[in-house]
Amino acid sequence: MRKCTLYYYLEDDTIHIIEHRVQNSGIPQGIFLKRHLVPKVNSIENYTWKDLRVGEDICFYGRVFRVIDCDQFTRAFYANEDKPQGAAEAFPDDPFVHTRAMVNFK
């Protein structure tokens, strides 16, 4: 499990994912997904803000991300659109390492 922050840009529906750096992890970290339109699996459509929900899994290029929380601006935006976000979830325990996984989107 790896900690990431997902940034969603309303102006052009692009997505950018950054993985949080962990000292001496032995794996590449940093920019996980450069900012661009991300196509849905087996579709010609791209992901939009309507596809991002707290408490759901989302798949980008074969990698599954669990959305566990979002910032207050995002919550206010979704509430204004009559699609309130779910409650924040606790970080799941990683059975192999003493870290937790997280995906926030802003």
LINCORNOR-V144022 format. One record per run of one state. SS is the DSSP state (A for helix, B for strand, O for the rest). FROM is the first residue (numbers start at 0). LEN is the number of residues. If there is no record, write none. Layout:
BEGIN
ss from len
SS FROM LEN
SS FROM LEN
END
This chain:
BEGIN
ss from len
O 0 2
B 2 7
O 9 4
B 13 6
O 19 10
B 29 7
O 36 2
B 38 1
O 39 6
B 45 1
O 46 2
A 48 3
O 51 5
B 56 4
O 60 2
B 62 4
O 66 2
B 68 2
O 70 1
A 71 9
O 80 11
B 91 2
O 93 6
B 99 6
O 105 1
END
